Amino acid sequence: MRNYRHSFAVGALIRWYLDGADVQSNLPKLALYMGHVSIVSTACYLHFLPKQREIASDRFEGAFGGLVSEVVA
């Protein structure tokens, strides 16, 4: 059963990233939906996977990429 809960939680994160949603503000909703008292209980299901890392990195670059310039030594 843990694998289903993990897949659900990670799938929710990926959907939120792709939809441009505020992931941080949605975490308490995820915890509530999963029947947890707090996000701390939900955190054990939220492993950062390569797909999430790629989506989050692309989203960060889109929002803040112009603020950071590449430094060539």
N, C-alpha and C positions, 0 to 999 in steps of 0.2 A: 504494500500500500504506500510505503514511503516514496517509491519511484513515481507513482501517479501524482502525489502531492508535490514532489520536486518538479516534475514536468509542468504541472499546472502553474506553480509559482514562477518558474523561469519563463514559461510561455507568456505569462502576464507581463513580466518585465520587458520582454522583447516586443510585445504588442504596444506597450506604452512608449518605448523608445521610438518605434517606427511611426506611431501616430503623433509624435511630438508632444506627448503628455508630460506633465511634471511628475516624474517617477517618484521623487521623494515624498510629495504630498499624497500619492496614491498608496504608499506602503502601509499606512494604518488601515486603509480600506481592504487591502489584501489580507492583512492579519485578521481583521474582523470576519471576512468572508471564509477564511480557513478555520475559524473557530478559536483563534488565539486571543489571549488577553492583551498582548502587546506585540510589537514588531520583533522584540527580542526572541520570542518563541518561533516566529516565522523565519528568522534569519538563518536557521539551520538548513532551510530549503533553498536559500538564495545563493547558490554558488555562481561565481563569475566565470562564464564559459566564453570560449573564443568568439562565438557569434555575438554575444552581448558586448564583448570588448570592442569588436569591430564597429557595431552600431553606435555604441556610446562614443567611441573615438571620432567617428564621422560626424556625429551630432555636435560634439565639442568643437571640432575643427570648423564646422559650418557657422557656429555661433561666435567663436573667439579666434579663429584662424588668422584673421586680419590683424589681431593685436600682437601676435607673436611672429617675430621675424627670425628666419634661420640664421644662426651665427656660424660663420665659416672661419675656422682657425687657420 
